[in-house]
Amino acid sequence: MTAIDAIRRRGYATRPGAREAELGQLLTFCPGTPDVLLDLLHHTNGLHDEYDAGVVWPASEIIERNRAMRSNPDFPSLYWSFEQVLFIGEDGGGNLFAFRVLPGYKGPEDVYSWNHEDDSRTLFTPSLAEYLARRA
C-alpha cells in the first residue's frame, strides 16, 4: 500500500499538491527529505484529521515548524538536537511525528513519534503509508 492509497482508504480530505518551488524549498531546507514525503506533498499539500490536527503539514509549514524547533534558544537545555529529524505532523496533544534524516542517509522511511514531555523518540510505523493508516 502506498501513502496515496492510504489517503484514499482513510478518506482524508486532500488539497491541491505543493508547487515545485515549495518542494524545492523543502529539499533546500532538508536535503534528506524522504521521497515518499515529497510524493505525498506533490499530490496533496498537507492532511488534517477530523479534529484539525495536522497529520501531515503543508510543505511550507514543515519548513517553518522545523526551523522553529531547531532555532529555539531554550530547547538545547531541554531536548536532544532536532537536526536528525524532520517533523511532519502532530497528534493535537503536543506530540509530533518525524522522519529520521541524516546527511547521506537513505535508509528505512520509518516514522517516529516525539513525546514533548520526556523527549522520547519512538518508532511509530515503518512507513508513511502505515503512519497515515494508523492515524485513522
C-alpha positions in Angstrom: 0.0 0.0 0.0 1.3 3.4 -0.9 0.8 6.7 1.0 -1.7 7.8 -1.7 -3.6 4.5 -1.3 -3.7 5.1 2.5 -5.2 8.6 1.9 -7.9 7.2 -0.3 -8.7 4.3 2.0 -8.8 6.6 5.1 -10.9 9.2 3.3 -8.7 12.2 4.2 -9.7 15.4 2.5 -7.0 16.4 0.1 -5.7 19.8 -1.0 -4.0 20.8 -4.2 -0.5 19.5 -4.4 2.6 21.5 -3.4 4.1 23.6 -6.2 7.6 22.6 -7.4 9.0 25.7 -5.8 7.7 24.7 -2.4 9.1 21.2 -2.8 12.4 22.7 -3.8 12.4 24.9 -0.7 11.8 21.8 1.4 14.7 20.0 -0.2 16.9 23.0 0.3 16.0 23.2 3.9 16.4 19.4 4.4 18.2 17.6 1.6 17.4 14.3 3.3 13.7 14.7 2.9 12.3 11.2 2.0 11.0 10.7 -1.5 7.7 9.3 -0.1 7.0 12.6 1.7 7.8 14.6 -1.4 5.5 12.4 -3.5 2.7 12.8 -1.0 3.1 16.6 -0.9 3.1 16.6 -4.7 -0.4 15.0 -4.6 -1.8 16.9 -1.6 -0.1 19.7 0.3 -1.0 18.6 3.8 -3.6 16.5 5.5 -5.7 17.2 8.6 -7.7 14.8 10.7 -11.3 15.3 11.9 -10.0 17.4 14.8 -8.0 19.6 12.5 -4.6 18.2 13.8 -2.0 18.3 11.1 -1.5 14.7 10.2 1.0 15.9 7.5 1.7 19.6 7.4 1.9 21.5 4.1 5.5 21.8 2.8 5.8 25.5 4.0 4.7 24.5 7.5 7.1 21.6 7.7 9.9 24.1 7.0 8.5 26.7 9.4 7.9 24.3 12.3 11.3 22.5 11.9 13.2 25.8 11.7 11.4 27.0 14.9 12.3 23.7 16.7 15.9 23.9 15.6 16.4 27.5 16.4 14.6 27.9 19.7 17.3 29.2 22.2 15.6 27.3 25.1 15.5 23.9 23.5 19.2 22.8 23.7 18.9 22.7 27.5 15.6 20.8 27.4 15.8 18.4 24.4 18.3 16.5 22.3 19.1 18.0 18.9 16.3 18.2 16.3 18.8 18.3 13.4 18.4 14.5 12.9 14.6 14.5 12.5 12.2 16.2 10.1 8.9 16.8 11.8 5.9 16.3 9.5 2.8 16.3 11.7 1.2 16.3 15.1 -1.3 14.5 17.2 -3.1 17.6 18.6 -1.7 17.0 22.1 1.8 18.3 21.7 3.5 15.2 20.4 5.0 15.3 16.9 5.8 12.8 14.2 9.0 12.8 12.2 11.3 11.0 9.8 14.9 10.4 10.7 17.2 12.5 8.4 20.9 12.2 8.4 23.5 13.5 5.9 23.8 11.0 3.1 21.3 8.6 4.8 18.9 6.7 2.6 17.5 4.0 4.9 14.1 2.9 6.0 11.5 5.6 5.9 10.3 4.9 9.4 8.1 7.5 11.1 8.9 8.3 14.8 6.7 9.8 17.5 8.4 12.5 19.6 7.0 13.0 23.1 7.2 16.6 24.1 7.1 15.8 27.8 10.1 13.5 28.0 11.9 14.0 24.7 11.5 10.3 23.8 11.6 9.4 20.1 9.9 6.1 19.5 9.3 4.2 16.3 5.7 4.7 15.4 5.4 3.0 12.0 7.8 1.6 9.4 6.4 3.7 6.5 4.5 6.8 5.7 1.6 4.7 4.3 1.3 2.8 7.7 1.5 6.1 9.5 -1.4 7.5 7.6 -3.5 4.3 8.1 -2.7 4.2 11.8 -3.7 7.8 12.3 -7.2 6.8 11.3 
